[in-house]
Amino acid sequence: MKIADPAQTSLLNEMELLLGTLPLDGAAVLELGCGKAQKTRTLAESGRVAHILALEVDAIQHERNLEITDLPQVEFRHGGAEAIPAEDGRFDAVLMFKSLHHVPAGHMDRALREIARVLRPGGLAWISEPVYAGDFNEILRLFHDEKAAREAAFAAVCKAVDDGSLHLERQLFFNTRSHYRGFADFDARIIRVTHTDHRLSDDVHRQVRDRFNAHLTPEGATFHTPNRVDILRKPA
Protein backbone atom coordinates (compact mmCIF):
# COMPACT_ATOMS: atom_id res chain seq x y z
CA MET A 1 0.00 0.00 0.00
CA LYS A 2 1.15 3.54 -0.67
CA ILE A 3 -0.05 6.82 0.74
CA ALA A 4 0.31 8.80 -2.52
CA ASP A 5 1.05 8.49 -6.22
CA PRO A 6 2.50 11.77 -7.54
CA ALA A 7 2.54 10.37 -11.08
CA GLN A 8 -1.27 10.08 -11.16
CA THR A 9 -2.79 13.37 -12.30
CA SER A 10 -6.13 12.31 -13.82
CA LEU A 11 -9.00 14.68 -12.96
CA LEU A 12 -12.12 12.80 -11.85
CA ASN A 13 -15.42 13.30 -10.07
CA GLU A 14 -15.31 11.02 -7.04
CA MET A 15 -19.01 10.18 -7.03
CA GLU A 16 -18.93 9.23 -10.71
CA LEU A 17 -15.90 7.08 -9.97
CA LEU A 18 -17.61 5.42 -7.01
CA LEU A 19 -20.84 4.72 -8.90
CA GLY A 20 -18.84 3.19 -11.74
CA THR A 21 -16.70 1.06 -9.44
CA LEU A 22 -18.78 -0.36 -6.58
CA PRO A 23 -21.64 -2.87 -7.04
CA LEU A 24 -24.36 -0.80 -5.34
CA ASP A 25 -27.59 -1.98 -6.96
CA GLY A 26 -30.06 -2.64 -4.16
CA ALA A 27 -27.36 -2.10 -1.55
CA ALA A 28 -27.69 -1.08 2.08
CA VAL A 29 -25.11 1.69 2.52
CA LEU A 30 -23.56 3.42 5.51
CA GLU A 31 -21.99 6.84 5.01
CA LEU A 32 -19.73 8.00 7.83
CA GLY A 33 -19.21 11.75 8.16
CA CYS A 34 -21.87 12.79 5.64
CA GLY A 35 -21.33 16.53 6.26
CA LYS A 36 -23.85 18.59 4.30
CA ALA A 37 -25.16 15.39 2.67
CA GLN A 38 -24.22 16.45 -0.85
CA LYS A 39 -22.74 13.06 -1.73
CA THR A 40 -25.57 11.38 0.18
CA ARG A 41 -28.04 13.09 -2.15
CA THR A 42 -26.11 12.12 -5.28
CA LEU A 43 -26.04 8.50 -4.18
CA ALA A 44 -29.71 8.46 -3.17
CA GLU A 45 -30.84 10.11 -6.41
CA SER A 46 -28.82 7.64 -8.50
CA GLY A 47 -31.58 5.10 -7.88
CA ARG A 48 -28.98 2.43 -7.24
CA VAL A 49 -29.18 1.87 -3.49
CA ALA A 50 -31.99 0.59 -1.30
CA HIS A 51 -31.16 2.43 1.92
CA ILE A 52 -28.54 4.84 3.28
CA LEU A 53 -27.73 5.41 6.93
CA ALA A 54 -25.88 8.75 6.98
CA LEU A 55 -23.99 9.58 10.18
CA GLU A 56 -22.59 12.99 11.10
CA VAL A 57 -20.71 13.72 14.31
CA ASP A 58 -21.11 17.53 14.08
CA ALA A 59 -24.35 18.16 16.00
CA ILE A 60 -25.02 21.49 14.26
CA GLN A 61 -24.72 19.99 10.77
CA HIS A 62 -26.72 16.93 11.82
CA GLU A 63 -29.64 19.13 12.90
CA ARG A 64 -29.55 20.79 9.49
CA ASN A 65 -29.52 17.39 7.78
CA LEU A 66 -32.66 16.39 9.68
CA GLU A 67 -34.47 19.17 7.81
CA ILE A 68 -33.95 17.25 4.53
CA THR A 69 -37.31 15.65 3.74
CA ASP A 70 -37.07 14.67 0.07
CA LEU A 71 -34.76 11.65 0.44
CA PRO A 72 -37.01 8.92 1.84
CA GLN A 73 -34.39 6.18 1.50
CA VAL A 74 -31.92 8.12 3.71
CA GLU A 75 -31.86 7.95 7.51
CA PHE A 76 -29.78 10.66 9.19
CA ARG A 77 -28.35 9.90 12.61
CA HIS A 78 -25.88 11.63 14.92
CA GLY A 79 -22.76 9.55 15.51
CA GLY A 80 -19.15 8.83 14.68
CA ALA A 81 -17.18 6.03 13.06
CA GLU A 82 -15.72 4.81 16.35
CA ALA A 83 -19.18 3.84 17.68
CA ILE A 84 -21.51 3.00 14.79
CA PRO A 85 -25.15 2.66 15.92
CA ALA A 86 -25.94 -0.40 13.79
CA GLU A 87 -25.98 -4.16 14.15
CA ASP A 88 -23.30 -6.53 12.88
CA GLY A 89 -23.24 -7.31 9.16
CA ARG A 90 -25.96 -4.81 8.23
CA PHE A 91 -24.33 -3.06 5.26
CA ASP A 92 -23.19 -4.00 1.78
CA ALA A 93 -20.98 -0.91 1.57
CA VAL A 94 -19.48 1.63 3.98
CA LEU A 95 -18.37 5.01 2.62
CA MET A 96 -16.02 7.56 4.16
CA PHE A 97 -15.38 10.64 2.05
CA LYS A 98 -12.28 12.39 3.42
CA SER A 99 -13.42 11.89 7.00
CA LEU A 100 -11.22 9.16 8.52
CA HIS A 101 -8.48 11.71 9.30
CA HIS A 102 -11.08 13.71 11.27
CA VAL A 103 -11.58 10.80 13.68
CA PRO A 104 -9.45 11.35 16.82
CA ALA A 105 -6.16 9.49 16.30
CA GLY A 106 -6.70 7.29 19.33
CA HIS A 107 -10.02 6.10 17.90
CA MET A 108 -9.02 5.39 14.28
CA ASP A 109 -8.23 1.70 14.86
CA ARG A 110 -11.59 1.31 16.60
CA ALA A 111 -13.30 3.01 13.66
CA LEU A 112 -11.83 0.47 11.23
CA ARG A 113 -12.93 -2.37 13.52
CA GLU A 114 -16.42 -0.88 13.60
CA ILE A 115 -16.49 -0.68 9.80
CA ALA A 116 -15.50 -4.34 9.59
CA ARG A 117 -18.15 -5.24 12.17
CA VAL A 118 -21.10 -3.63 10.38
CA LEU A 119 -20.12 -4.85 6.90
CA ARG A 120 -21.63 -8.08 5.71
CA PRO A 121 -19.08 -10.78 4.72
CA GLY A 122 -17.77 -9.76 1.30
CA GLY A 123 -18.97 -6.17 1.75
CA LEU A 124 -16.85 -3.23 0.61
CA ALA A 125 -15.54 -0.08 2.28
CA TRP A 126 -14.66 3.01 0.23
CA ILE A 127 -12.19 5.09 2.28
CA SER A 128 -11.16 8.26 0.43
CA GLU A 129 -8.57 10.64 1.85
CA PRO A 130 -6.92 13.82 0.57
CA VAL A 131 -3.24 13.45 -0.24
CA TYR A 132 -0.92 15.86 1.58
CA ALA A 133 0.22 17.76 -1.50
CA GLY A 134 -0.87 20.46 -3.93
CA ASP A 135 -1.62 24.18 -3.97
CA PHE A 136 -4.80 23.88 -1.91
CA ASN A 137 -2.94 21.98 0.80
CA GLU A 138 -0.33 24.76 0.92
CA ILE A 139 -3.12 27.18 1.84
CA LEU A 140 -4.83 24.84 4.29
CA ARG A 141 -1.72 24.01 6.27
CA LEU A 142 -1.20 27.67 7.18
CA PHE A 143 -4.02 27.34 9.72
CA HIS A 144 -4.93 23.64 9.83
CA ASP A 145 -1.99 21.34 9.10
CA GLU A 146 -3.37 17.82 8.68
CA LYS A 147 -0.14 16.02 7.88
CA ALA A 148 -0.03 13.98 11.10
CA ALA A 149 -3.77 13.20 11.02
CA ARG A 150 -3.66 12.01 7.41
CA GLU A 151 -0.62 9.83 8.10
CA ALA A 152 -2.38 8.36 11.14
CA ALA A 153 -5.46 7.58 9.05
CA PHE A 154 -3.37 5.77 6.45
CA ALA A 155 -1.56 3.85 9.19
CA ALA A 156 -4.92 2.76 10.64
CA VAL A 157 -6.04 1.43 7.24
CA CYS A 158 -2.73 -0.41 6.82
CA LYS A 159 -3.11 -1.94 10.28
CA ALA A 160 -6.64 -3.17 9.51
CA VAL A 161 -5.33 -4.80 6.33
CA ASP A 162 -2.30 -6.28 8.08
CA ASP A 163 -4.37 -7.85 10.85
CA GLY A 164 -6.77 -9.37 8.32
CA SER A 165 -9.98 -7.70 9.49
CA LEU A 166 -10.24 -6.06 6.06
CA HIS A 167 -8.60 -7.01 2.77
CA LEU A 168 -7.23 -4.45 0.31
CA GLU A 169 -9.20 -4.76 -2.92
CA ARG A 170 -7.43 -1.92 -4.75
CA GLN A 171 -6.14 1.65 -4.42
CA LEU A 172 -7.18 4.52 -6.65
CA PHE A 173 -5.32 7.81 -7.09
CA PHE A 174 -6.78 10.84 -8.85
CA ASN A 175 -7.33 14.60 -8.60
CA THR A 176 -10.60 16.34 -7.78
CA ARG A 177 -11.54 19.90 -8.70
CA SER A 178 -12.74 22.58 -6.30
CA HIS A 179 -13.72 26.12 -7.21
CA TYR A 180 -14.20 29.26 -5.10
CA ARG A 181 -15.72 32.51 -6.32
CA GLY A 182 -13.29 34.49 -4.18
CA PHE A 183 -11.71 34.57 -0.73
CA ALA A 184 -15.03 35.23 1.00
CA ASP A 185 -16.37 32.00 -0.49
CA PHE A 186 -13.28 30.09 0.69
CA ASP A 187 -13.55 31.70 4.13
CA ALA A 188 -17.20 30.62 4.52
CA ARG A 189 -16.77 27.07 3.22
CA ILE A 190 -13.38 26.15 4.67
CA ILE A 191 -12.50 28.38 7.63
CA ARG A 192 -15.88 29.17 9.21
CA VAL A 193 -17.17 25.59 9.33
CA THR A 194 -19.12 24.26 12.29
CA HIS A 195 -17.25 20.98 12.71
CA THR A 196 -13.86 22.58 13.47
CA ASP A 197 -13.08 25.68 15.52
CA HIS A 198 -10.58 27.56 13.35
CA ARG A 199 -9.49 30.58 15.34
CA LEU A 200 -7.13 32.52 13.13
CA SER A 201 -5.18 35.53 14.29
CA ASP A 202 -5.36 38.59 12.07
CA ASP A 203 -1.83 37.87 10.86
CA VAL A 204 -2.54 34.23 9.93
CA HIS A 205 -5.85 35.19 8.31
CA ARG A 206 -3.97 37.72 6.19
CA GLN A 207 -1.37 35.08 5.19
CA VAL A 208 -4.12 32.67 4.16
CA ARG A 209 -5.91 35.37 2.16
CA ASP A 210 -2.70 36.40 0.38
CA ARG A 211 -1.79 32.82 -0.53
CA PHE A 212 -5.33 32.14 -1.74
CA ASN A 213 -5.43 35.36 -3.76
CA ALA A 214 -2.25 34.30 -5.57
CA HIS A 215 -4.45 31.75 -7.36
CA LEU A 216 -7.37 34.11 -7.95
CA THR A 217 -8.47 34.97 -11.50
CA PRO A 218 -11.44 37.02 -12.70
CA GLU A 219 -13.40 33.74 -12.75
CA GLY A 220 -12.38 32.77 -9.20
CA ALA A 221 -9.85 30.24 -7.93
CA THR A 222 -9.75 26.60 -9.04
CA PHE A 223 -7.68 23.88 -7.38
CA HIS A 224 -6.88 20.31 -8.37
CA THR A 225 -6.44 18.27 -5.19
CA PRO A 226 -4.80 14.82 -5.16
CA ASN A 227 -6.81 12.05 -3.50
CA ARG A 228 -6.43 8.39 -2.58
CA VAL A 229 -9.16 5.77 -2.23
CA ASP A 230 -8.55 2.53 -0.39
CA ILE A 231 -11.20 -0.02 -1.36
CA LEU A 232 -11.38 -2.67 1.38
CA ARG A 233 -13.35 -5.91 1.50
CA LYS A 234 -14.52 -7.76 4.56
CA PRO A 235 -13.41 -11.40 4.35
CA ALA A 236 -16.24 -13.72 3.34
HUGI-V214999 format. One line per field, one symbol per residue. phi: phi as a letter, one per 30 degrees, with the letter a starting at -180 (. if undefined). Layout:
BEGIN
phi=???
END
This chain:
BEGIN
phi=.bdabedcbdcbcdddddddccdcdidcbcccidhdiddededdddidcdabcccbddddddddddddccbddcccbdlcddaddadeidcdbbcbchbddddeedcdddddddddddddeidcccccbdddajdddddeddbadceddddddddddedddddidbcddacbbacccbbbdaddddeddcdcdddbcdccdeddedddddddddcdbecjbcbccdbbbcccbded
END
